Amino acid sequence: MLGGQGDEWDAQNDMVSALVGSLLMVGVVALLQRTEARPRFHSVPVSLAGRDARASGSEGTGVGWGEEDAERNTFAHSNARDTRKHFLPIAVVCYVAFWIALAIHPLDRSDWLLENLLIFISVTVLALTYGKFEFSNFSYALILIFLAFHTIGAHYSYAKVPAGFWMQDWLHLNRNHYDRVIHFSFGFLLLYPMHEMLVRSVHARPEWAIWLSVAALAALNSFSKSLKPSSRELFDPISAPLISVRKVTFGTHRKTWQRHSLARC
């Protein structure tokens, strides 16, 4: 369901692009963990559990933090509840408006339906699990950025994305490589949310969770490549009648307009 062109060799290169993106994000996650591990001496919200731990002299996971505070501050940009209340609704509204704008007159409606299958599944899973698990604002931002890139590819059918042609001319490439950009973004942008989910929900150790995230994204990328041919066979019978009805409707209107024009002459 991720964008792809060409033969089996191109499919392998797409998976390599996703793996390279994941490995680059490993360094970013390690840097963020090191930053979060530094002791902070400025004022932070302290829970009752943290005050009790400080009063009793016991060592906690952070300076004056209870377990809930430590977990909430494990991931970057997830500290302020007020920021979460405003950020996520605004970001979702912006993305929905962006998606609606690009859903109007895509270059190929059948490809658009196929590529948007990933968006439909992702948004449904995130909405159904929101009450049980909330990502940090940073993770939601990365997910929405990836979905925005994918929405652009779905509108232009990947092989005809203008940004890909600009990159092709600038780097003197043999074809439009926007699909490789999407696969790289899949590994780079989604590794942090995957890592956060494994640490917070499964309680995996951070050093193991990072490599489990790389493996999980590689498996998802490979699964999406193998699922795309069968998905195309499923969506072609559905989208073909819609496209044919659209052609017949527009053709009928055009012929009617031509008859009226000839009658006026």
C-alpha positions as CSV (number, residue, x, y, z in Angstrom):
1,M,0.0,0.0,0.0
2,L,3.0,2.2,0.3
3,G,3.9,3.8,-3.0
4,G,6.0,1.7,-5.3
5,Q,7.1,1.4,-8.9
6,G,9.0,-1.1,-11.0
7,D,10.1,-4.7,-10.5
8,E,11.3,-6.8,-7.7
9,W,14.6,-5.0,-7.6
10,D,12.8,-1.8,-7.0
11,A,10.8,-3.4,-4.2
12,Q,14.0,-4.5,-2.5
13,N,15.4,-1.0,-2.8
14,D,12.2,0.4,-1.2
15,M,12.7,-1.8,1.8
16,V,16.3,-0.8,2.1
17,S,15.2,2.9,2.0
18,A,12.8,2.2,4.9
19,L,15.6,0.4,6.8
20,V,18.0,3.3,6.3
21,G,15.4,5.7,7.6
22,S,14.8,3.6,10.7
23,L,18.5,3.4,11.4
24,L,18.9,7.1,11.1
25,M,16.1,7.6,13.6
26,V,17.8,5.3,16.0
27,G,20.5,7.9,16.5
28,V,17.8,10.6,17.0
29,V,16.0,8.5,19.6
30,A,19.3,7.8,21.4
31,L,20.1,11.5,21.5
32,L,16.7,12.3,22.9
33,Q,17.0,9.6,25.6
34,R,20.4,11.0,26.6
35,T,18.9,14.5,26.8
36,E,16.0,13.2,28.9
37,A,18.3,11.3,31.2
38,R,20.1,14.4,32.3
39,P,19.1,15.7,35.8
40,R,16.8,18.7,35.7
41,F,17.0,21.2,38.5
42,H,14.3,23.6,37.3
43,S,10.8,23.4,38.7
44,V,8.7,20.4,37.6
45,P,5.3,19.2,38.6
46,V,5.7,16.8,41.5
47,S,3.1,14.2,42.3
48,L,2.1,13.0,45.7
49,A,4.1,9.8,45.1
50,G,7.1,11.8,44.3
51,R,6.8,13.9,47.4
52,D,6.5,10.8,49.5
53,A,9.5,9.3,47.9
54,R,11.5,12.5,48.5
55,A,10.4,12.7,52.1
56,S,11.3,9.1,52.8
57,G,14.7,9.4,51.1
58,S,14.0,6.6,48.6
59,E,15.5,6.9,45.1
60,G,13.0,7.3,42.3
61,T,13.3,7.2,38.6
62,G,13.7,11.0,38.5
63,V,14.5,13.9,40.7
64,G,11.3,14.2,42.8
65,W,9.2,12.4,40.3
66,G,6.6,9.7,41.0
67,E,6.1,6.8,38.6
68,E,3.5,8.6,36.5
69,D,5.6,11.7,36.2
70,A,8.6,9.7,35.2
71,E,6.7,7.8,32.5
72,R,5.2,11.0,31.2
73,N,8.6,12.7,30.9
74,T,10.3,9.7,29.3
75,F,9.5,10.9,25.8
76,A,10.2,14.3,24.4
77,H,7.6,17.0,24.1
78,S,5.0,15.1,26.1
79,N,5.1,17.0,29.4
80,A,2.3,19.6,29.1
81,R,-1.2,18.4,29.2
82,D,-2.5,21.8,28.2
83,T,-0.4,21.7,25.1
84,R,-1.8,18.2,24.2
85,K,-5.3,19.5,24.5
86,H,-4.7,22.2,21.9
87,F,-2.1,20.5,19.6
88,L,-3.8,17.3,18.6
89,P,-7.2,18.7,17.6
90,I,-5.6,21.5,15.6
91,A,-3.2,19.1,13.9
92,V,-6.0,16.7,13.0
93,V,-8.2,19.4,11.6
94,C,-5.3,20.7,9.5
95,Y,-4.6,17.2,8.1
96,V,-8.3,16.5,7.4
97,A,-8.5,19.8,5.4
98,F,-5.4,18.9,3.6
99,W,-6.7,15.4,2.8
100,I,-10.0,16.7,1.5
101,A,-8.3,19.1,-0.7
102,L,-6.2,16.4,-2.3
103,A,-9.1,13.9,-2.5
104,I,-10.7,16.2,-5.1
105,H,-9.8,15.1,-8.7
106,P,-6.8,12.8,-8.1
107,L,-5.0,11.7,-11.2
108,D,-6.1,8.1,-10.9
109,R,-9.1,7.4,-8.7
110,S,-8.4,3.6,-8.5
111,D,-4.8,4.2,-7.4
112,W,-6.1,6.9,-4.9
113,L,-8.4,4.3,-3.3
114,L,-5.7,1.8,-3.1
115,E,-3.1,4.1,-1.6
116,N,-5.6,5.6,0.9
117,L,-6.3,2.1,2.3
118,L,-3.2,2.7,4.5
119,I,-4.6,6.0,5.8
120,F,-8.0,4.5,6.5
121,I,-6.5,1.6,8.5
122,S,-4.1,3.8,10.4
123,V,-6.6,6.5,11.3
124,T,-9.2,3.8,12.4
125,V,-6.7,2.1,14.6
126,L,-5.5,5.3,16.2
127,A,-9.0,6.5,16.9
128,L,-10.2,3.2,18.4
129,T,-7.2,2.9,20.7
130,Y,-7.0,6.6,21.7
131,G,-8.9,6.0,24.9
132,K,-6.5,3.3,26.0
133,F,-3.2,4.6,24.7
134,E,-2.2,8.2,23.8
135,F,1.0,9.0,22.0
136,S,3.1,12.0,22.9
137,N,2.5,15.2,20.8
138,F,5.9,14.6,19.1
139,S,4.8,11.1,18.0
140,Y,1.4,12.4,16.7
141,A,3.3,15.1,14.7
142,L,5.6,12.5,13.1
143,I,2.6,10.3,12.2
144,L,0.7,13.2,10.7
145,I,3.7,14.3,8.7
146,F,4.1,10.8,7.2
147,L,0.4,10.6,6.4
148,A,0.6,14.0,4.7
149,F,3.5,12.8,2.5
150,H,1.5,9.6,1.7
151,T,-1.6,11.7,0.9
152,I,0.4,13.7,-1.7
153,G,1.6,10.5,-3.2
154,A,-1.9,9.1,-3.4
155,H,-3.2,12.2,-5.2
156,Y,-0.5,12.1,-7.8
157,S,-0.2,8.3,-8.0
158,Y,3.4,8.5,-6.8
159,A,5.0,8.2,-10.2
160,K,3.8,11.7,-11.1
161,V,4.4,13.7,-7.9
162,P,5.9,17.1,-9.0
163,A,8.4,17.0,-6.1
164,G,9.8,13.7,-7.4
165,F,10.3,15.2,-10.9
166,W,12.2,18.2,-9.3
167,M,14.4,15.7,-7.5
168,Q,14.9,13.7,-10.6
169,D,16.1,16.7,-12.6
170,W,18.2,18.0,-9.8
171,L,20.0,14.7,-9.0
172,H,19.9,13.5,-12.7
173,L,18.0,10.3,-11.7
174,N,16.5,7.8,-14.1
175,R,12.9,8.1,-12.8
176,N,10.7,9.7,-10.2
177,H,11.9,8.5,-6.8
178,Y,9.1,9.9,-4.6
179,D,8.2,6.4,-3.6
180,R,11.7,6.0,-2.2
181,V,11.2,9.2,-0.2
182,I,8.0,7.7,1.3
183,H,9.6,4.4,2.2
184,F,12.5,6.3,3.9
185,S,9.9,8.5,5.7
186,F,8.1,5.3,6.8
187,G,11.2,4.1,8.6
188,F,12.4,7.5,9.8
189,L,9.2,9.1,11.0
190,L,7.4,6.1,12.5
191,L,10.2,4.5,14.5
192,Y,9.8,7.0,17.3
193,P,6.1,6.3,17.8
194,M,6.7,2.6,17.5
195,H,9.5,2.8,20.2
196,E,7.2,4.9,22.4
197,M,4.4,2.3,22.2
198,L,6.7,-0.6,23.0
199,V,8.2,1.1,26.0
200,R,5.0,2.5,27.5
201,S,2.5,-0.3,26.7
202,V,4.6,-3.4,26.6
203,H,7.1,-2.0,29.1
204,A,10.0,-3.2,27.0
205,R,13.5,-2.0,28.0
206,P,14.4,1.1,25.9
207,E,17.6,-0.4,24.5
208,W,15.7,-3.5,23.3
209,A,12.6,-1.5,22.2
210,I,14.6,0.5,19.7
211,W,15.7,-2.6,17.8
212,L,12.4,-4.2,18.1
213,S,10.9,-1.1,16.5
214,V,13.4,-1.4,13.6
215,A,12.4,-5.0,13.1
216,A,8.7,-4.3,13.4
217,L,8.8,-1.5,10.8
218,A,10.8,-3.7,8.4
219,A,8.2,-6.4,8.7
220,L,5.3,-4.0,8.2
221,N,7.0,-2.5,5.1
222,S,7.6,-6.0,3.6
223,F,4.0,-7.0,4.4
224,S,2.6,-3.9,2.7
225,K,4.7,-4.6,-0.4
226,S,3.3,-8.2,-0.6
227,L,-0.2,-7.1,0.1
228,K,-0.4,-4.5,-2.6
229,P,-1.0,-6.8,-5.6
230,S,-3.9,-8.5,-3.9
231,S,-5.3,-5.2,-2.8
232,R,-5.1,-3.9,-6.3
233,E,-7.1,-7.0,-7.5
234,L,-9.7,-6.2,-4.8
235,F,-10.0,-2.5,-5.6
236,D,-10.0,-2.6,-9.4
237,P,-13.5,-4.2,-9.6
238,I,-14.8,-1.6,-7.1
239,S,-13.2,1.5,-8.6
240,A,-13.8,0.5,-12.3
241,P,-17.6,1.0,-12.2
242,L,-17.1,4.3,-10.4
243,I,-14.7,5.5,-13.1
244,S,-16.9,4.2,-15.9
245,V,-20.0,5.9,-14.5
246,R,-18.0,9.1,-14.2
247,K,-16.9,8.8,-17.8
248,V,-20.4,8.0,-19.1
249,T,-21.9,10.8,-17.1
250,F,-19.4,13.4,-18.3
251,G,-19.7,12.0,-21.9
252,T,-23.5,12.3,-21.8
253,H,-23.3,15.9,-20.6
254,R,-20.7,16.7,-23.2
255,K,-22.8,15.2,-26.0
256,T,-26.0,17.0,-24.8
257,W,-24.0,20.3,-24.7
258,Q,-22.8,19.6,-28.3
259,R,-26.3,18.9,-29.5
260,H,-27.6,22.2,-28.0
261,S,-24.7,24.0,-29.6
262,L,-25.5,22.6,-33.0
263,A,-29.2,23.4,-32.5
264,R,-28.3,27.1,-31.8
265,C,-26.2,27.2,-35.0
